[in-house]
Amino acid sequence: MKIFIFILTFLILVLPNMTTSKESNLFQTAVKVNDQVITNYEIFQRKQMMQAFGEKNITQKNIINLLINERLYIQAGIELNISPSENDVKSGINDFAARGKLTAGELLEYLKLQNISTETFKNFIKVGITWREVIRIRFKKLNSISKKEIDIASKNENFTSSITSKTIKYAILTLPYLANKKNKVLTIRNNVDNCLDMRAISKKYNESSFSIVTASNQEILPSIAAELIELDINETKKIVNSQGNISIIMLCSRRNSNIKTDRKTIRNMLINKKLTQLGNNYLQELKDNAFIIIK
C-alpha cells in the first residue's frame, strides 16, 4: 500500500497532465513475458534511470528489451529458488555507489532528484544479483580454466594490452538554488585555472559542496564520466540537473596505467568471459521458449 501511495503521489505531483491517453497511463501493461507484466511506469522509470547514469541514445525498443531480459532473469531465479535478501540488495547498492565514489545515501538522493524511485533502483540491483547467482549456480561446473588457456592468453599481446585502467582526477563544485546563477557560474569558471583554485573558491559559497575525486574510469558515475571525456586538463564544464542544481566539474588529470597481468588476473578475466558467453546463450534459450507480447 505504501508503494502504491508513493507512486500515486508521484503521478499527481510530477505528471499532472498525463492521465488520459493510453500512452500516458503509466499503470497500464505494456509487455507480457510469460506470466509476468511490464508496465509503462517501469519503462518510464528505466528511461529516467539510464539518462541519470549518462546514457544518451536511448530508444523505447532498447528499454523494453532490457526489461524483457530482466523478467527472464527473475524467472530463471525462481526456478533455482534464488531470492536475494535485503542485506544482499543493500550490499549491491553500496557496491554500485562505491564505483562512483559515492555513499549509498548520496546515490539514492541523486536518483531521487532525477525523479527515480528508490524501489525502481532496488529492483534493478536485485535483478542483477539474481542473474549473477543464476549463472554461478547453473554453470559452476563449466567455468574451469586450464593452465594451457592461461598460457595462451598471457602470450596474446592483444589480450594483455587490453588490461589497462584509466585513472582520472577531477574536482566537482555543486551550487544549489543560487540566485543569478548564470553570472555566478561564469565568474567561477573565469577565475579558476586548476583544481586548487576550485577548492579555494568553493569556500566562498557556504551552501556549496566540493570534492576532488581520484578513481578509475569504471568507478566514476557514468553521467560524470561522459562529461569528463570531453574535457582537457584544467578545463571546466557546467552541469544542470532536473532540480536546477548546478555543478561545475574540472578535469585535474588523466593517466593510463597497466594492471598487473599475473596469472590470477588473467584466469579471472577468462572465467568472466566464458560465463558471459554462457549467460548470453542461456538468455537466448529463455527468449526462444518465452511467450512475449508487446502491446
C-alpha positions, 0 to 999 in steps of 0.5 A, spaced: 500 500 500 505 504 501 508 503 494 502 504 491 501 511 495 508 513 493 507 512 486 500 515 486 503 521 489 508 521 484 503 521 478 499 527 481 505 531 483 510 530 477 505 528 471 499 532 472 497 532 465 498 525 463 492 521 465 488 520 459 491 517 453 493 510 453 500 512 452 500 516 458 497 511 463 503 509 466 499 503 470 497 500 464 501 493 461 505 494 456 509 487 455 507 480 457 513 475 458 510 469 460 506 470 466 509 476 468 507 484 466 511 490 464 508 496 465 509 503 462 511 506 469 517 501 469 519 503 462 518 510 464 522 509 470 528 505 466 528 511 461 529 516 467 534 511 470 539 510 464 539 518 462 541 519 470 547 514 469 549 518 462 546 514 457 544 518 451 541 514 445 536 511 448 530 508 444 523 505 447 525 498 443 532 498 447 528 499 454 523 494 453 528 489 451 532 490 457 526 489 461 524 483 457 531 480 459 530 482 466 523 478 467 527 472 464 532 473 469 527 473 475 524 467 472 530 463 471 531 465 479 525 462 481 526 456 478 533 455 482 529 458 488 534 464 488 531 470 492 536 475 494 535 478 501 535 485 503 542 485 506 544 482 499 540 488 495 543 493 500 550 490 499 549 491 491 547 498 492 553 500 496 557 496 491 554 500 485 555 507 489 562 505 491 564 505 483 562 512 483 565 514 489 559 515 492 555 513 499 549 509 498 545 515 501 548 520 496 546 515 490 539 514 492 538 522 493 541 523 486 536 518 483 531 521 487 532 528 484 532 525 477 525 523 479 527 515 480 524 511 485 528 508 490 524 501 489 525 502 481 533 502 483 532 496 488 529 492 483 534 493 478 540 491 483 536 485 485 535 483 478 542 483 477 544 479 483 539 474 481 542 473 474 549 473 477 547 467 482 543 464 476 549 463 472 554 461 478 549 456 480 547 453 473 554 453 470 559 452 476 561 446 473 563 449 466 567 455 468 574 451 469 580 454 466 586 450 464 593 452 465 594 451 457 588 457 456 592 461 461 598 460 457 595 462 451 592 468 453 598 471 457 602 470 450 596 474 446 599 481 446 592 483 444 589 480 450 594 483 455 594 490 452 587 490 453 588 490 461 589 497 462 585 502 467 584 509 466 585 513 472 582 520 472 582 526 477 577 531 477 574 536 482 566 537 482 563 544 485 555 543 486 551 550 487 544 549 489 538 554 488 543 560 487 540 566 485 543 569 478 546 563 477 548 564 470 553 570 472 555 566 478 557 560 474 561 564 469 565 568 474 567 561 477 569 558 471 573 565 469 577 565 475 579 558 476 585 555 472 586 548 476 583 544 481 586 548 487 583 554 485 576 550 485 577 548 492 579 555 494 573 558 491 568 553 493 569 556 500 566 562 498 559 559 497 557 556 504 551 552 501 556 549 496 559 542 496 566 540 493 570 534 492 576 532 488 575 525 486 581 520 484 578 513 481 578 509 475 574 510 469 569 504 471 568 507 478 566 514 476 558 515 475 557 514 468 553 521 467 560 524 470 564 520 466 561 522 459 562 529 461 569 528 463 571 525 456 570 531 453 574 535 457 582 537 457 586 538 463 584 544 467 578 545 463 571 546 466 564 544 464 557 546 467 552 541 469 544 542 470 540 537 473 532 536 473 532 540 480 536 546 477 542 544 481 548 546 478 555 543 478 561 545 475 566 539 474 574 540 472 578 535 469 585 535 474 588 529 470 588 523 466 593 517 466 593 510 463 596 505 467 597 497 466 594 492 471 598 487 473 597 481 468 599 475 473 596 469 472 590 470 477 588 476 473 588 473 467 584 466 469 579 471 472 578 475 466 577 468 462 572 465 467 568 472 466 568 471 459 566 464 458 560 465 463 558 471 459 558 467 453 554 462 457 549 467 460 548 470 453 546 463 450 542 461 456 538 468 455 537 466 448 534 459 450 529 463 455 527 468 449 526 462 444 521 458 449 518 465 452 511 467 450 512 475 449 507 480 447 508 487 446 502 491 446 
